Amino acid sequence: MNAENMWEAFAKKNNLTEQTYEAWAFGAQADELAELVRRGEKTATASAYPLYELAGDPLPKEGEYSVILNSREEAVCIIRTTKVYVAPFCEITETHAFKEGEGDKSLSYWRKVHEEFFKNALERKGLNFDEQMKVVCEEFEVLSDVIF
C-alpha cells in the first residue's frame, strides 16, 4: 500500500478532514526501523539540527502525522508526533536512547551509531560533526488503530 492510500483510509476512519501528513523513511536501515516502529518498540527518533538549518526546513511539531515508509516506499504505519525538543548530542539521555529502540537500546549504542550516521550525513553537505551539535529529538506514538 502506498502512503496516500494508507492516509486516506486512516483519515476516513478517524474523520480527519483538516489534517495533513508527511510520508518518509528512516535514513538508515529503513526496513528494520520501520518494523521497530510498527511493533511499538521504536517511539523516538533523532535528526541533525544543522541539516534542518541548511535546508531551511521547519522542525517537526507536536500533533503532526507521518506515514512511515519502508525502503520500497511502501506504507508501513502511521505515527503522531507527541514531543519535539532540541539538545546537544552529548546531552542525549539514556531514556531517549531506549525509546529509539535500536540495538541493545543503550545510550552507548545510540551514540556510536548516531555519531557515525550524523558524520556521514553532515560530510555530504560540507559540514562537520561535533559532540555539541544540536540534535532534534522527536517522540511519537504509533496509531494502533491503523488496520486495513
N, C-alpha and C positions, 0 to 999 in steps of 0.2 A: 504494500500500500504506500502511496506517496503522501507527503506532508499535507498537501491540500485536501486530499480525501479524508485523512485522519482528522484534520482540524474541522472540516465541515461536519462530519459525523459527531464529533465531540461537542461542537458549538450547538448543533441542533438538539442533541440530547440534554444539554445543560442550559438551553435558552439563552445563549450568549450571542447577542446581536451586535453589540458595540465593541467587542473585544477584538484585538489583533494578536498575531503571534509571529515569532521568528522561527525559522527552521535551520538547524545547524547540527554539525557533527563535531565530536571532540577531535582536537588536533592530532593527538597521538592515540594509537590503538582504538580507533573509533568503534569497532565492533565490540571489543571487550568492555570498554567503558559504557557504551550504550546498554549492554546487557546488565552491568552492575546497577545502572540507574533503573532499568526496568524492574529488576528484582528488589529494589529499595535499599540496596547496600551502599550505593553512592548517592549522597544527598547534598553534596557540595562540589564546587569546582573553583579553580583559581586561574587568573589570567594576568599577563604582564601589563601593568598600567601604562608604561611608555608606548606600547603599541596602540592603545586607545588614543593617547595624545597625538601620536604621529598621524594617525588616520583621521583624527577629528571626530571619532565615534563617541556617542554618548555611552555612559556606563549603564549596565543593566539596572533595572528598578524593581523594587518590591511590587508584587502583583502581576508582573509580566508573565505571559505564557510562552513556552517554547515547545516545538516538536523536535524531539531528538532523533537524529538520523544515524544510520549505520554507514559503513564505507561505500555502500552501493546506493546511497541516498534514499534508502527505504525508511519510512517512518517506523520508529520502534515504540515510542511512548510520548506522552505529553507531561510537561512539568510546569509548575508555577513557582516563580522566584519568591522566597519568603524573607530573605535578608541579603543585603549587599553592604560591604564595608571595604575600606582600603587600609592595608597595613604593610609595613616594610617586610620584605622576605624573611629577615632574621627574627621577626616577631610573630610569625605564624605559629599558632598553638597546636598542641597535641590533639585538642578537641577538633580543630578544623581538619587536621590530617586524617583523623579517624573517620570523620564524616565524608571525606573524599573516597573512602572505601577501597583504595588501591593497595596492592601488595599485602604487607602484613599490617597495614593501617597505622604504622608508627610514624612519628614525626621524622625520624632519621631516614626512613624510606621516602617519605614525601619530599624532604629536602634534596635527597640525592636525585630522584627522577625529575623533579621540577627545576632544579638548577640546570641540569643538562638540557631539558626541553626549552627553558627560557633562554639559555645561552644561544642555542641554535636559532630560535625564532628571532631573537634580537640581532644576532650577527647578520642574518639575511636582510635586515633593514639598516645595517650600518651602525647599530647601537651595541653598547656593552652591558653586560650583566654585572651587578654587584649586590652584596647582601643587604644593602639599604634600599634597593629598588622597591618601589611600591608594587603591591600585588592586589588585584581586585578579587576579593573573596565573595563568592555567591553561594547561598544556601537555597535549596529548593525542595519542594515536595513533589513526589510522583503522584499523579492523579490516578488512583487505582480504579476509578470507575470508567476508565477507557477500555471498553470491551467491545470488540467488533466481530 
